[in-house]
Amino acid sequence: MLNAFIALALFGCKASAEPAEDNGQAAHRIADAILAAQVEANGVPGMGAAVWLDGALAWSGSAGQADREARRPVTADTVFRLASLSKLFAATAAAKLREEGKLDTASPVGPVLPWLSNRWPAITSAQLAAHISGLPHYQPVDEGRGARAFTSTREAVSVFQDRALLSPPGTRYEYSTWGYTLLSAVIEQAAHRPYLDYLHAQITAGLEIGADHTGTDPAASVAYAFAEDGQIVRSAPHDYSYSWGGAGLSATMPGLARWGGRILDGKIVSRATLDWMLTPAKLADGNDVQEGGSAIGFGWRTLRDTDGQLVAHHAGAAEGARSALALYPDRGLAVSLGSNALWTSAIEQTAQMLAAPFLTDASAVRCPAGVASYRGDYDGQAISGSARFGLHDGICTGTIALGSDNAFGTWLNGFPQRDARALALIGVEPSHGGGRFALITPVGTYDLRSADGRRYAAALGSGHGLTLNLQ
């Protein structure tokens, strides 16, 4: 239980400073604590994560169960579905072929695929990668798409190649996994070898990344889902061969972080090509392609975090999976995060908070003193409750209670995953300014910051906001 986790963390603690330690050790322990608390808070059976920093794997974390029924724990070797994170590998493959002069991403894909229907106007690989081709995403007719195996990308493209576009190419952002199925066919033709073979040889060589075989791969996590009553159940089998390029890969989290590190280190495509991939795509009217506060480039999404740092990222959601990968190109850091259940989550913010201890000085820890309660605001509604903070094993840990009339708690507990009566806070950068905490909730981990050590604020996404005044 979350309350038990918090009680253990606070047992015997007092609001004071402990001797400084090596920042790497502190970052490891804080990241471990965040991941463990997140699994406890959301009720997902298992999660894994990893951080690549300055040319090496800096941390790998595991929490919970890969197989609840067999009591098999998540380890660094556990394979998770990547879902839509698979799109980054297709985009990188296309970018590599462009770098080698084998694919013109600004030219129509029709001449590359002579068997493709002529029904559509000219569509380019760049438009496919930025979701501005006009191709649809899944539609009601695709309900049973995971019930059969496809033997080729051409066969997969045949599923949708006669459908009408939703908009003229280049005029509007329309998220489309089918667009990446088509892009994988283009890659296959330009590379003159099967798509998965090209990935294995040129994009993911030597890494634990490949086609999803959940259900048959003994290293893979079992896929779970939340039922309407919040109980965890096994997900139905689902074959992703209809879109290896858009949703069909899986990986260990250390393998995924290492791949992000190779991207940063210029070992798959050059840094110039990466910069090109991160450049926002343009619509026909000249505006940048954007979605959800991020600019859309060639596969990657980019934003500036609270500290103004550039973050390149992507997330995935599928049967039995939520996943995220974020790169900090100016800091040489990549962070991966995977889970074995489909849950409503701020997965990208959670990944960024796992990276946070490695991007700051986490070794000097100080907690708010004398705190017993809080008052605050959630979306204009007053909230309040008890609060407690303390140091344990060098980590500043806190808890805030959520009463039955707490609007913030009501929002958090409106999702299928586990409800919460209290939330954990784990100090990430409490020695600088007023403090910074990872706020652990059933829907993910948020960045809670203060300028004065008493009034804290967090942006929760989708326009939601939270302020807490510690008393």
Helices and strands as residue ranges (DSSP letters): H 2-10, H 23-42, E 46-53, E 56-67, E 72-73, E 79-81, G 83-85, H 86-99, H 125-129, G 140-142, G 145-147, H 153-157, H 177-191, H 195-198, I 199-203, E 209-211, E 224-226, E 232-234, G 241-243, E 249-252, H 253-264, H 271-278, E 290-291, E 294-296, E 301-304, E 310-318, E 321-328, E 333-339, E 341-342, H 347-355, G 356-359, E 373-378, E 381-392, E 395-401, H 407-412, E 422-427, E 435-441, E 444-450, E 455-461, E 464-470
